[in-house]
Amino acid sequence: MYDSLDQLLAGQRPDLAIVATPHDCHVPLARQLLRAGVPTLLEKPPARSAPELEALLTLSEQLQTPLATSLPLHYQRGYQRFRSLLGSPELTDAEVTVRATVTSWQGADSWRRSRERAGGGVLIDLGYHYLELIVACLGSPDAKSVQLTRAPGPGCEVEDEARLSLRFDKRRLLVELWLQAHPQAAKGTELAIRRDGEVVYHGTPGAAADRGRDHGQPWPTPAAAQLKALVASGFLNGRGDWHHVLHRQYEVMLLIDDLYACAAFGAGLPRTADQARESERAPA
């Protein structure tokens, strides 16, 4: 155990670092690790905004030190069928819905309730998983809209509910997401794909879906499966497609930034200074 990265890096260079800290610490810790030549895996979101991630991406490529983001939905068995359908060019003229809830908690010193420290609420925290999966399968949307509702309680600057609508013109797909975070909410996800009024797919993936066995051996957790895949690809030695995947994370952060910028706000959710200025300039 160490009190700081300085103490750790002074004595040795780890084979791999996993950064799982409050969001505002991701970039400074990753920057220090990359400069020390340590391959690094960041918990989502990798940064609080696209410009933050862009600077980190540039540093990673300049130093040729591998950097990746934790992507559990790509390795969770309960999402395999959904990902396959979403990525198939044959899926057209369909409506895709995602309803996801998670138990909310304030975090140490209430960092999750701070827009500055967390970067936002349920949209960036829970939504990053689903938006990343959607961008990986469909690319960036052609049109988007979002409504955010602020979490209750004094001093809370972030949203606890987000309703998103994303349109993909090439395949004529409409993707709608409803994300919620509440203290009493149970963690869960419901996925559905409908075409011409008929249900093409319906699933409720979760931890139970990943507790099966193959040939008497338990399935690995999504985190373990991703780590195994990274090691097998040569990630620790700078090989593999981590450059490509990292650039996709930048596309996701750009999308999240755009969604916050164009969001309709409910329950008095505070806007950033830039959003407030745009609102003042908008015609009545």
N, C-alpha and C positions, 0 to 999 in steps of 0.2 A: 504494500500500500504506500502511496506517495501523496504528498500534499499538493504537488504541482507537476506539470509536465517537465519543467526544468530539472527537477530532481531525478525523474525517470530517465530522461534523455542524456543526462550527464554521465550515467553509468552504462547505458546499453542502448541498442537500437532494436526495438521490437520488430517482429516479423509482420505484424498487422496491428492496427489500432481500430477500435470501434468507438465512435463518438455517440454517446447516448446521454445528452445533457439538455438543459433548457435551450430553446432555439437560438437565443442571442449569443450562445457560446459556441455554436457549431463552426462558424467561419473562423474566429480567432484560434480555436484549438486545431482545426484542420490545417490552417495556414502554418502553424508551428510544426505540426507533424509532417506536412509535405516538405517543408524546408529541411527537416531532419532526415528526409528520404524514407519515411515510413508509409507504406501503402495503407490507405485509410478508407473505412466504411462508415458513412454518415447515416444516422437515423433520420427518417423523414421529418419535416421537410429539410433538405440539405442547407437551406438558407432562408432568411425572412423575406427576400425579394430577389427578383431576377438580377439586378445590378450586383448584389452581394455574391450571388452564385457565379456570375460572369467573371468577377475578379478571381474567385477561387478556381474556376475552370482554367483561366489563363495561366495561373500559377502552376497548376497541376501539369499542364502541357509544356510549359517552359522548363520545368524541372524533370519532366518525364517520370513523375511519381504517380502511381495509380490512385484513382479516387473513384468511389462508387457510393450509391445510395441504397439503403435497405429497401427491398421491394418484395414484401411478403406475399402479395396477391399473385405474383408470378410463380410462386413456389408452393402455394397452398392448393391442395388437391381439389378442394371444393369449388375452385374457380376455373378449373381446366376446361370444362365444357363451355362455360360462358365465354372465356377468352378465345376459344377456338371458333365459336360462332361469330363473335364480334370481329375477329380478324379475317373471316372468310369473305371474299369478294362477292360470293353468292347471296349474302345477306343484304337485301336492298328493300326499300319501301317498308321500313319497319320502325316501330317505336320501342326504345330501350329504356327501362326504368330501373333506378337504383334507390332503395330506401335503406339508410344505414343509421343506426343509433349507437352511442357510446356513453358510458358513464363519465361524467365530467368531474374533475377535481382541480383545486386551485393551484397545486404545486407549492414548492417551498417559496415563502415570501410572496405568494399569490402571483407568481410570474405568468401563469396561463391567463390571467385576467387582464394583463397589460398588453396593449397593442404594440408598444415599443419592444418589449422583450419577446413576445410570442409571434409577432408579425401579423396576428389576426386570431380568429377563433376557429370554429369547427370547419370553416371552408378550407383553411390552409392545413389544419392539423389532421382531421379525419378525411377531408376531401382530397388531399394530396394523393392518397392511395388510389382512389377511383379515377381521378383525373389523369394520373400517370398511366393507368391501365388503358384508359380510353385513348389517350394520345398515342400510346404504343400500338394500338390496334387500328386507329382511324386517322391519326394525324391531328392537326389543329382544326378546330371547328370553323365553319364559314360564317356562323352567326351565333350569338350567345346573349343570355340575359340571366340576371341573378337577383334575388331578393334576400336580404339578410335581416335577422331579428336579433336584437341584443339580449344577452343573458341578463336575468334579473339580479338585483342586488347593487348596493352602493359601490362605487369605485371600479365597476367592471367596464372595460373599454372594448370588449370583443363580442362577437356574435355567438349564440348558441344554436342557431338554426339557419340553414341556407337552402334555398330552393333554386336550382339551376336548370336552364334549358339550353341545350347545345344542338346546333343543326349542322349536318354534314351533307352538302348538296350532291356530291358525286355519287354517293350510294343512297341518297334520299332517306337518310336516317335522322330521327329525332331522339336525342338522349336527354332524359330528365332525371335529375338527382334530388333527393330530399335528405338532407343531413341534419342530425340533431345530436346535441350533447346536453344531458341533464344529470343532476346528482343521483336521481332515483331510476334512471333509465338502465335497462339491461342491454348489454352489447349484442348487436345482431344486425344482419344484413338480409335483405330480400331483393332478388334480381329477377327481372322478367323481360322477355322479348315477345312482342306481339306484331303480327302481320295480317292485314285484312281482317282484324277483329279476332283472330285466333292466336292462342298462346303457343309460341314456338319453343319457348324455354321458360322454366320457372324453377328457382332454386333458393335455398336459404343456407348458404355456406357458413361454416363456423369451425370452431376448434374441434368439434366432434367429428367433422368430416376428415380431419387429419390424424385421427387416432386408430386407423385401420392397420392392417399388416399385409406384407408381401412375403410369401415363403417363410412364414413364422417370425419375420423381423418387423418391428414397428416402423411405420413411416417416419422419416425425419421431420422435425419441425421445419416451418418455412425458413427460419433463420439458419438452421443447420444445413438445409438443402442449398440455400444461396451461397453460404460459405464454401460448401463442398464444390459447387459449380465454379466459383471464383478461383479456388485453388487449382481445380482441374484445367481451367482455361489459361493458367499461367499468370494470373493477376498479380501475385506476389512478386513476380519477376518482370512486370511491365507488359506482359503479352495479353492477348484476348481483345475483346471489342469494347473495353471500358470507355474508350474515347467516344464511340458512337452513343452508347447508353448515357454517358454524361451529358452529351449535347441534347439528348432527349429530355433530361431533367431540366435543362435550361428552357426548353420549349414549354414545359409544364409550369415553371415559375413565371414565365412571361404570360401564360394564360391566367394564372392566379392573380397576377398583378392587374391584368386587364379586367378581370371579373370584379375585383375590389374597386377599380376605378369607375366602372359603369354600373355598380350595384345600386338598387333601390333599397333604402334603409327604413326599417321599421323600429318602433319603440324607442325612438330618439337615439339610435346608434350613432355615435360620433363619427364624423368623417375625418379623413386626413386633411391637412391644410391645402394640398393640391386639389382635392375633391371639392372642398368648400369654395375655392376660387373658381373652379369650373362651373359650379352651381350658380355663383353670383354672375358669371358672364353669360349664362344661358338665357335666351329670351323667355319672357313670361308666356 
